[in-house]
Amino acid sequence: MHKKRVLVTGGTGFIGLHLVPALMRQGYHVIAVTRSENVSYGAEVVKIKDINDVDWLMLFQGVDVVIHLAGIAHTRDVDPVSLKRVNTVPVVKLAQALGPTQKLIYFSSIRAQVGAWRQHEVLDDTHPCPEDAYGRSKLEAEAALSVIRSDACILRPVPVYGPNCKFNLNFLAKLACSRLPLPFGSFLASRSYASIENITSMVVFAIEEDLRGIFTASDPDPLSLREVVSLFRRGLGRRAMLLPFPPEVIIKIAKWVGVADSAMLAARPLVARPGKLLRAGWKPAVSSQQGILNWASNEYNKS
């Protein structure tokens, strides 16, 4: 039986560090394309200097599936030109280099569809209207794929959590790991998150089922910040210790310490369920609640 060869760009990013070994456990031969030297999980490694200076035709020889993760994953202090250069242009180049039978799974972002928050639930077919340069760079890549490779699978993940996650969720994990009472008891707005276990299971499902089209990538149910921290601390074997301060007060305090954006996002809703994936037959590896418990347990054991 042919052992599928899967090439993963961004193999040492947060998702890549979990996805590559997960694919290897499923029996795939994995090639990790990365700029980093720190690859410790036993995959075949191709080291590059610049993602826009790669001979994709040569790299794709003998490859069955390409998973494109590489890109700028944050928006602060990044100019639109750099975002387009890293998040859009390489997608066009690698899509053009693919053979007719090679499968492409592209990691876009929910920000290609909506801004950082939305009052009403985001559906898979909600008309895309990104609100920043990051989202626009991802949507441009999606548009290019619709022309070059309409058979591609495009995943739009919401914020992804798990051990070694980045940015706001990493900051939240550090707060939750502390033994201090936290002022999130009144943060009740529902937001969608995605566990790294569910993200990796979505990729395996997309490969095995030859999934095509655009899919929201999230845990089955949204959670409020109060629920996330309560679950996280339960995973650590601790009480929640959440104080019911009004979110508006916390946002004002957050401005003084330079984390106002994070506090404002946590206080506002963004619900985007994986409806289309579920209808296609994908079954979550973990529930929303279990995913947070696993994250806490693994984050604590990591440190």
ZAMAR-659251 format. One record per residue (C-alpha): residue in three letters; x, y, z. Coordinates in steps of 0.1 Angstrom, whole numbers, padded with zeros to 4 digits, always signed. Example, Ala and Ser with C-alpha at 12.3 -4.5 7.8 and 13.67 -1.06 7.14 Angstrom:
BEGIN
ala+0123-0045+0078ser+0137-0011+0071
***
This chain:
BEGIN
met+0000+0000+0000his+0013+0034-0010lys+0025+0055+0020lys+0014+0090+0013arg+0041+0117+0013val+0029+0149+0029leu+0048+0181+0027val+0042+0207+0054thr+0054+0243+0052gly+0059+0261+0085gly+0067+0228+0101thr+0082+0244+0132gly+0054+0269+0139phe+0029+0262+0167ile+0005+0242+0146gly+0033+0225+0126leu+0051+0213+0158his+0019+0194+0167leu+0007+0185+0132val+0039+0169+0118pro+0042+0142+0145ala+0004+0136+0144leu+0006+0129+0107met+0036+0106+0113arg+0016+0087+0139gln-0010+0082+0112gly+0016+0065+0090tyr+0023+0094+0066his+0058+0101+0054val+0062+0138+0063ile+0085+0164+0048ala+0088+0196+0070val+0098+0228+0052thr+0111+0253+0076arg+0136+0281+0082ser+0144+0268+0117glu+0171+0243+0128asn+0149+0231+0157val+0132+0200+0143ser+0132+0172+0168tyr+0103+0149+0158gly+0121+0128+0133ala+0105+0141+0100glu+0124+0146+0068val+0135+0183+0069val+0140+0208+0041lys+0155+0240+0053ile+0149+0272+0034lys+0160+0308+0038asp+0131+0327+0022ile+0096+0313+0013asn+0096+0334-0019asp+0128+0318-0031val+0119+0282-0032asp+0119+0258-0062trp+0084+0243-0055leu+0085+0222-0086met+0115+0203-0074leu+0103+0202-0038phe+0069+0187-0048gln+0084+0158-0067gly+0070+0125-0053val+0047+0145-0029asp+0010+0135-0026val-0003+0162-0003val+0009+0198+0005ile-0002+0215+0037his+0006+0252+0036leu+0010+0266+0071ala+0038+0291+0067gly+0030+0328+0070ile+0028+0357+0093ala+0003+0348+0120his+0000+0381+0138thr-0010+0416+0128arg+0006+0441+0152asp+0032+0463+0136val+0033+0444+0103asp+0028+0465+0072pro+0005+0454+0044val+0033+0449+0019ser+0051+0424+0041leu+0018+0406+0048lys+0011+0402+0011arg+0047+0391+0004val+0046+0364+0030asn+0009+0354+0032thr-0003+0358-0004val+0025+0356-0030pro+0039+0322-0019val+0004+0306-0020val+0001+0316-0057lys+0036+0303-0065leu+0032+0269-0048ala-0004+0264-0062gln+0009+0270-0097ala+0037+0244-0091leu+0013+0216-0080gly+0006+0187-0103pro-0030+0178-0112thr-0032+0149-0087gln-0015+0166-0058lys-0037+0177-0029leu-0034+0212-0013ile-0046+0220+0022tyr-0042+0257+0028phe-0045+0273+0063ser-0062+0306+0059ser-0078+0323+0089ile-0113+0333+0102arg-0099+0369+0099ala-0102+0364+0061gln-0139+0364+0067val-0146+0387+0096gly-0129+0411+0120ala-0118+0403+0155trp-0154+0402+0168arg-0189+0400+0155gln-0223+0403+0172his-0240+0376+0151glu-0228+0340+0145val-0204+0336+0116leu-0215+0308+0092asp-0193+0290+0066asp-0210+0310+0038thr-0210+0344+0056his-0198+0369+0030pro-0161+0376+0037cys-0154+0411+0049pro-0119+0413+0065glu-0112+0443+0086asp-0074+0445+0086ala-0044+0439+0063tyr-0038+0404+0078gly-0073+0393+0069arg-0071+0408+0035ser-0038+0390+0028lys-0054+0357+0036leu-0085+0364+0016glu-0064+0374-0014ala-0046+0340-0012glu-0080+0323-0010ala-0092+0342-0041ala-0061+0331-0060leu-0066+0295-0051ser-0102+0297-0063val-0088+0304-0098ile-0056+0283-0098arg-0067+0253-0077ser-0104+0252-0071asp-0100+0217-0057ala-0080+0229-0028cys-0092+0225+0008ile-0091+0259+0027leu-0093+0258+0064arg-0102+0290+0083pro-0091+0284+0119val-0103+0306+0148pro-0076+0311+0175val-0059+0278+0181tyr-0049+0267+0216gly-0026+0240+0231pro+0008+0237+0246asn+0032+0264+0233cys+0004+0284+0217lys+0011+0320+0208phe+0001+0356+0214asn-0031+0362+0234leu-0038+0326+0242asn-0002+0321+0255phe-0007+0352+0277leu-0040+0337+0290ala-0024+0304+0298lys+0003+0322+0319leu-0023+0341+0338ala-0044+0310+0344cys-0013+0290+0355ser-0007+0316+0382arg-0023+0312+0417leu-0037+0347+0417pro-0075+0355+0416leu-0084+0368+0381pro-0110+0395+0373phe-0128+0375+0346gly-0159+0364+0364ser-0181+0387+0343phe-0166+0380+0309leu-0196+0361+0295ala-0193+0368+0257ser-0190+0335+0237arg-0160+0331+0215ser-0149+0302+0193tyr-0116+0285+0198ala-0099+0255+0183ser-0079+0228+0201ile-0048+0216+0185glu-0062+0181+0187asn-0092+0191+0166ile-0070+0210+0141thr-0048+0180+0135ser-0079+0157+0132met-0094+0181+0106val-0062+0178+0085val-0062+0140+0086phe-0099+0140+0077ala-0093+0165+0048ile-0066+0142+0034glu-0085+0110+0037glu-0118+0124+0024asp-0101+0146-0003leu-0120+0175+0012arg-0125+0205-0012gly-0138+0240-0005ile-0137+0264+0024phe-0143+0253+0060thr-0145+0270+0093ala-0120+0253+0117ser-0131+0255+0153asp-0142+0234+0183pro-0178+0224+0183asp-0190+0248+0209pro-0179+0284+0218leu-0169+0293+0253ser-0167+0325+0273leu-0135+0337+0289arg-0149+0328+0323glu-0155+0292+0311val-0121+0289+0295val-0102+0300+0326ser-0125+0279+0349leu-0118+0248+0328phe-0081+0256+0325arg-0078+0258+0363arg-0099+0227+0368gly-0074+0210+0345leu-0047+0221+0369gly-0067+0207+0398arg-0075+0242+0412arg-0105+0264+0419ala-0114+0290+0394met-0109+0320+0417leu-0126+0345+0393leu-0138+0379+0405pro-0168+0395+0389phe-0153+0428+0378pro-0172+0445+0349pro-0153+0440+0316glu-0153+0478+0310val-0133+0483+0342ile-0108+0456+0332ile-0104+0471+0297lys-0095+0505+0313ile-0069+0489+0335ala-0056+0469+0306lys-0049+0501+0287trp-0025+0512+0315val-0004+0480+0311gly-0006+0479+0273val-0029+0449+0268ala-0062+0467+0260asp-0067+0449+0227ser-0066+0415+0243ala-0091+0425+0270met-0114+0441+0245leu-0115+0409+0224ala-0122+0387+0254ala-0152+0409+0262arg-0167+0407+0228pro-0183+0377+0209leu-0170+0358+0179val-0189+0326+0173ala-0179+0305+0142arg-0189+0268+0144pro-0175+0241+0122gly-0209+0234+0106lys-0197+0225+0071leu-0170+0202+0084leu-0195+0184+0107arg-0219+0180+0078ala-0191+0165+0057gly-0186+0138+0084trp-0158+0151+0105lys-0160+0141+0142pro-0142+0163+0168ala-0113+0146+0185val-0122+0164+0217ser-0151+0185+0230ser-0146+0222+0236gln-0145+0215+0273gln-0121+0185+0271gly-0098+0205+0248ile-0093+0232+0274leu-0087+0206+0302asn-0061+0188+0280trp-0044+0221+0273ala-0041+0229+0310ser-0028+0195+0318asn-0002+0195+0290glu+0008+0231+0296tyr+0014+0225+0333asn+0033+0193+0327lys+0054+0211+0300ser+0067+0236+0326
***
